[in-house]
Structure formats: structure tokens, C-alpha cells
Amino acid sequence: MRSRYTAYTLSNEPYLLNTWHASTRPASLKLDEPPVLKWIGLKVLRHEQHDDTHAVVEFVARHKINGRAFKLHESSHFVNEVGYWFYVDGDIKPDAA
């Protein structure tokens, strides 16, 4: 999770796509197209490994767009294949603030 967040902060699309499971991976992320997000923080709230191949990570990632702050609260699903964890999808939580 932290490595994927760092990849977003660096606009490292190849890393993000390589760590995205093939069953749900988009063709591209277009990270440089407007609006460009400036990532400003990550807080991992919980991690649950359900078995050897499935895990969930709940996090809050903060970012800015044109100087305005936002946060993304998500529970991400990961699957382990051949010793590597891949992002599958996520459930976005409504902002409770």
C-alpha cells in the first residue's frame, strides 16, 4: 500500500500498473492530465490478511487539487500471486467529516 501511494506521489504510472491485478487493471491512469493531484499524506487505518492470498488495507490518503484539500478513504483489496501482492479494487468510504 505504501509503495503504491509513493508511486502516486511520483506519478509513477508503470509501477502502479505493474502492481495492479490483470483482471481489473486499466490500460492507463493518465496521471498527468488535469486535474493533477498533489498527494500530501497517507494514514493506514487497518490491515487484514484473510488467508495466504487475500488481504484488505483500509487507508486515508490526503491530496490537493488547485490548492483545495481532499481525502480519499478506501478499503483496498489485494491478492497474492506468485509471491507478489497486487491491487484488485477498492471500496471508497463516504467522508464522515
Sequence and secondary structure as in RCSB ss.txt:
>XXXX:A:sequence
MRSRYTAYTLSNEPYLLNTWHASTRPASLKLDEPPVLKWIGLKVLRHEQHDDTHAVVEFVARHKINGRAFKLHES
SHFVNEVGYWFYVDGDIKPDAA
>XXXX:A:secstr
 HHHHHHHHTT HHHHHHTB TTT  S   TTSSS  EEEEEEEEEEEE SSSEEEEEEEEEEEETTEEEEEEEE
EEEEEETTEEEEEEEEE     
